[in-house]
Amino acid sequence: MATLHSGGRPLRPHPPAIVLGLDSAINLSIIRELGQKGVPVIGVGTAATSMAAASRHCSQAIIRPAGLIMSWMPDIVRRTGAMALL
């Protein structure tokens, strides 16, 4: 039996979202807000010890590859199935 929300429609799992930058308090807040709403969050940062990488709402932390974002981001989107980039 599907879980229903107040509108009576079945809930669907949220697609993942990618958050760039794990070293700021603002991005930590974004990760927490998305996670609390049930959105899986993939964080991309410069170090595994980044502040937001330790959040329970960050499902996966990826160390930012070298090079231009357009050279590595499409691969991350493809591998994770993310539908949003923040």
Rosetta constraint file for C-alpha pairs under 8 A:
AtomPair CA 2 CA 10 HARMONIC 5.80 0.50
AtomPair CA 2 CA 11 HARMONIC 7.19 0.50
AtomPair CA 3 CA 10 HARMONIC 5.82 0.50
AtomPair CA 3 CA 11 HARMONIC 5.99 0.50
AtomPair CA 4 CA 8 HARMONIC 5.41 0.50
AtomPair CA 4 CA 9 HARMONIC 5.63 0.50
AtomPair CA 4 CA 10 HARMONIC 4.69 0.50
AtomPair CA 4 CA 11 HARMONIC 5.77 0.50
AtomPair CA 5 CA 9 HARMONIC 6.24 0.50
AtomPair CA 5 CA 10 HARMONIC 6.73 0.50
AtomPair CA 5 CA 11 HARMONIC 6.46 0.50
AtomPair CA 13 CA 38 HARMONIC 7.70 0.50
AtomPair CA 13 CA 39 HARMONIC 7.84 0.50
AtomPair CA 14 CA 38 HARMONIC 6.72 0.50
AtomPair CA 14 CA 39 HARMONIC 5.28 0.50
AtomPair CA 14 CA 40 HARMONIC 7.17 0.50
AtomPair CA 15 CA 39 HARMONIC 6.62 0.50
AtomPair CA 15 CA 40 HARMONIC 6.90 0.50
AtomPair CA 15 CA 81 HARMONIC 7.05 0.50
AtomPair CA 15 CA 82 HARMONIC 6.01 0.50
AtomPair CA 15 CA 83 HARMONIC 6.03 0.50
AtomPair CA 16 CA 39 HARMONIC 5.92 0.50
AtomPair CA 16 CA 40 HARMONIC 4.63 0.50
AtomPair CA 16 CA 41 HARMONIC 5.63 0.50
AtomPair CA 16 CA 42 HARMONIC 7.00 0.50
AtomPair CA 16 CA 80 HARMONIC 7.18 0.50
AtomPair CA 16 CA 81 HARMONIC 6.58 0.50
AtomPair CA 16 CA 82 HARMONIC 4.47 0.50
AtomPair CA 16 CA 83 HARMONIC 6.19 0.50
AtomPair CA 16 CA 84 HARMONIC 7.11 0.50
AtomPair CA 17 CA 39 HARMONIC 6.96 0.50
AtomPair CA 17 CA 40 HARMONIC 6.39 0.50
AtomPair CA 17 CA 41 HARMONIC 5.06 0.50
AtomPair CA 17 CA 42 HARMONIC 6.16 0.50
AtomPair CA 17 CA 82 HARMONIC 5.09 0.50
AtomPair CA 17 CA 83 HARMONIC 5.95 0.50
AtomPair CA 17 CA 84 HARMONIC 4.66 0.50
AtomPair CA 17 CA 85 HARMONIC 5.88 0.50
AtomPair CA 17 CA 86 HARMONIC 7.45 0.50
AtomPair CA 18 CA 41 HARMONIC 5.87 0.50
AtomPair CA 18 CA 42 HARMONIC 4.75 0.50
AtomPair CA 18 CA 43 HARMONIC 5.74 0.50
AtomPair CA 18 CA 44 HARMONIC 7.18 0.50
AtomPair CA 18 CA 82 HARMONIC 6.41 0.50
AtomPair CA 18 CA 84 HARMONIC 6.14 0.50
AtomPair CA 18 CA 85 HARMONIC 4.78 0.50
AtomPair CA 18 CA 86 HARMONIC 6.09 0.50
AtomPair CA 19 CA 27 HARMONIC 7.23 0.50
AtomPair CA 19 CA 31 HARMONIC 7.29 0.50
AtomPair CA 19 CA 41 HARMONIC 6.99 0.50
AtomPair CA 19 CA 42 HARMONIC 6.26 0.50
AtomPair CA 19 CA 43 HARMONIC 4.88 0.50
AtomPair CA 19 CA 44 HARMONIC 6.22 0.50
AtomPair CA 19 CA 85 HARMONIC 6.03 0.50
AtomPair CA 19 CA 86 HARMONIC 4.77 0.50
AtomPair CA 20 CA 27 HARMONIC 7.91 0.50
AtomPair CA 20 CA 43 HARMONIC 6.05 0.50
AtomPair CA 20 CA 44 HARMONIC 4.93 0.50
AtomPair CA 20 CA 45 HARMONIC 6.38 0.50
AtomPair CA 20 CA 85 HARMONIC 7.54 0.50
AtomPair CA 20 CA 86 HARMONIC 6.12 0.50
AtomPair CA 21 CA 27 HARMONIC 6.77 0.50
AtomPair CA 21 CA 43 HARMONIC 7.08 0.50
AtomPair CA 21 CA 44 HARMONIC 5.83 0.50
AtomPair CA 21 CA 45 HARMONIC 4.82 0.50
AtomPair CA 21 CA 46 HARMONIC 7.47 0.50
AtomPair CA 22 CA 27 HARMONIC 6.28 0.50
AtomPair CA 22 CA 28 HARMONIC 6.83 0.50
AtomPair CA 22 CA 43 HARMONIC 6.43 0.50
AtomPair CA 22 CA 44 HARMONIC 6.52 0.50
AtomPair CA 22 CA 45 HARMONIC 5.01 0.50
AtomPair CA 22 CA 46 HARMONIC 7.64 0.50
AtomPair CA 22 CA 50 HARMONIC 5.50 0.50
AtomPair CA 22 CA 51 HARMONIC 6.04 0.50
AtomPair CA 22 CA 52 HARMONIC 4.90 0.50
AtomPair CA 22 CA 53 HARMONIC 6.29 0.50
AtomPair CA 23 CA 27 HARMONIC 7.46 0.50
AtomPair CA 23 CA 28 HARMONIC 7.85 0.50
AtomPair CA 23 CA 45 HARMONIC 7.20 0.50
AtomPair CA 23 CA 50 HARMONIC 5.30 0.50
AtomPair CA 23 CA 51 HARMONIC 5.35 0.50
AtomPair CA 23 CA 52 HARMONIC 6.45 0.50
AtomPair CA 24 CA 28 HARMONIC 6.36 0.50
AtomPair CA 24 CA 51 HARMONIC 7.25 0.50
AtomPair CA 24 CA 52 HARMONIC 7.58 0.50
AtomPair CA 25 CA 29 HARMONIC 6.22 0.50
AtomPair CA 25 CA 51 HARMONIC 7.96 0.50
AtomPair CA 25 CA 52 HARMONIC 7.86 0.50
AtomPair CA 26 CA 30 HARMONIC 6.36 0.50
AtomPair CA 27 CA 31 HARMONIC 6.11 0.50
AtomPair CA 27 CA 52 HARMONIC 7.26 0.50
AtomPair CA 28 CA 32 HARMONIC 6.19 0.50
AtomPair CA 28 CA 51 HARMONIC 7.41 0.50
AtomPair CA 28 CA 52 HARMONIC 4.99 0.50
AtomPair CA 28 CA 55 HARMONIC 7.65 0.50
AtomPair CA 29 CA 33 HARMONIC 6.12 0.50
AtomPair CA 30 CA 34 HARMONIC 6.15 0.50
AtomPair CA 31 CA 35 HARMONIC 5.95 0.50
AtomPair CA 31 CA 41 HARMONIC 6.51 0.50
AtomPair CA 31 CA 52 HARMONIC 7.53 0.50
AtomPair CA 31 CA 55 HARMONIC 7.95 0.50
AtomPair CA 31 CA 57 HARMONIC 6.26 0.50
AtomPair CA 31 CA 58 HARMONIC 6.49 0.50
AtomPair CA 32 CA 36 HARMONIC 6.00 0.50
AtomPair CA 32 CA 55 HARMONIC 7.58 0.50
AtomPair CA 32 CA 57 HARMONIC 5.72 0.50
AtomPair CA 32 CA 58 HARMONIC 7.93 0.50
AtomPair CA 33 CA 37 HARMONIC 6.43 0.50
AtomPair CA 34 CA 38 HARMONIC 6.52 0.50
AtomPair CA 34 CA 39 HARMONIC 5.21 0.50
AtomPair CA 34 CA 40 HARMONIC 7.44 0.50
AtomPair CA 34 CA 41 HARMONIC 7.13 0.50
AtomPair CA 34 CA 57 HARMONIC 7.81 0.50
AtomPair CA 35 CA 39 HARMONIC 5.08 0.50
AtomPair CA 35 CA 40 HARMONIC 6.13 0.50
AtomPair CA 35 CA 41 HARMONIC 6.63 0.50
AtomPair CA 35 CA 57 HARMONIC 4.78 0.50
AtomPair CA 35 CA 58 HARMONIC 7.31 0.50
AtomPair CA 36 CA 57 HARMONIC 7.37 0.50
AtomPair CA 40 CA 57 HARMONIC 7.41 0.50
AtomPair CA 40 CA 58 HARMONIC 7.24 0.50
AtomPair CA 40 CA 59 HARMONIC 6.01 0.50
AtomPair CA 41 CA 57 HARMONIC 6.73 0.50
AtomPair CA 41 CA 58 HARMONIC 5.12 0.50
AtomPair CA 41 CA 59 HARMONIC 5.43 0.50
AtomPair CA 41 CA 60 HARMONIC 6.86 0.50
AtomPair CA 42 CA 58 HARMONIC 5.99 0.50
AtomPair CA 42 CA 59 HARMONIC 5.79 0.50
AtomPair CA 42 CA 60 HARMONIC 4.80 0.50
AtomPair CA 42 CA 61 HARMONIC 5.83 0.50
AtomPair CA 42 CA 62 HARMONIC 7.35 0.50
AtomPair CA 43 CA 52 HARMONIC 7.75 0.50
AtomPair CA 43 CA 53 HARMONIC 6.75 0.50
AtomPair CA 43 CA 58 HARMONIC 6.38 0.50
AtomPair CA 43 CA 59 HARMONIC 7.87 0.50
AtomPair CA 43 CA 60 HARMONIC 6.19 0.50
AtomPair CA 43 CA 61 HARMONIC 4.70 0.50
AtomPair CA 43 CA 62 HARMONIC 6.09 0.50
AtomPair CA 44 CA 61 HARMONIC 5.84 0.50
AtomPair CA 44 CA 62 HARMONIC 4.78 0.50
AtomPair CA 44 CA 63 HARMONIC 5.79 0.50
AtomPair CA 44 CA 64 HARMONIC 5.66 0.50
AtomPair CA 45 CA 50 HARMONIC 6.87 0.50
AtomPair CA 45 CA 61 HARMONIC 7.31 0.50
AtomPair CA 45 CA 62 HARMONIC 6.39 0.50
AtomPair CA 45 CA 63 HARMONIC 5.18 0.50
AtomPair CA 45 CA 64 HARMONIC 5.25 0.50
AtomPair CA 46 CA 50 HARMONIC 7.32 0.50
AtomPair CA 46 CA 63 HARMONIC 5.38 0.50
AtomPair CA 46 CA 64 HARMONIC 5.29 0.50
AtomPair CA 47 CA 63 HARMONIC 5.68 0.50
AtomPair CA 47 CA 64 HARMONIC 7.73 0.50
AtomPair CA 48 CA 53 HARMONIC 6.65 0.50
AtomPair CA 48 CA 61 HARMONIC 7.04 0.50
AtomPair CA 48 CA 62 HARMONIC 7.50 0.50
AtomPair CA 48 CA 63 HARMONIC 6.34 0.50
AtomPair CA 49 CA 53 HARMONIC 6.70 0.50
AtomPair CA 49 CA 54 HARMONIC 7.50 0.50
AtomPair CA 50 CA 54 HARMONIC 7.28 0.50
AtomPair CA 51 CA 55 HARMONIC 7.65 0.50
AtomPair CA 52 CA 58 HARMONIC 7.15 0.50
AtomPair CA 53 CA 58 HARMONIC 6.11 0.50
AtomPair CA 53 CA 60 HARMONIC 7.66 0.50
AtomPair CA 53 CA 61 HARMONIC 5.62 0.50
AtomPair CA 54 CA 58 HARMONIC 7.19 0.50
AtomPair CA 65 CA 72 HARMONIC 6.88 0.50
AtomPair CA 67 CA 71 HARMONIC 6.77 0.50
AtomPair CA 67 CA 72 HARMONIC 7.60 0.50
AtomPair CA 68 CA 72 HARMONIC 7.16 0.50
AtomPair CA 69 CA 73 HARMONIC 5.53 0.50
AtomPair CA 70 CA 74 HARMONIC 6.81 0.50
AtomPair CA 72 CA 76 HARMONIC 6.73 0.50
AtomPair CA 73 CA 77 HARMONIC 6.18 0.50
AtomPair CA 74 CA 78 HARMONIC 6.08 0.50
AtomPair CA 75 CA 79 HARMONIC 6.09 0.50
AtomPair CA 76 CA 80 HARMONIC 6.03 0.50
AtomPair CA 77 CA 81 HARMONIC 5.59 0.50
AtomPair CA 77 CA 82 HARMONIC 5.31 0.50
AtomPair CA 77 CA 83 HARMONIC 7.70 0.50
AtomPair CA 78 CA 82 HARMONIC 7.42 0.50
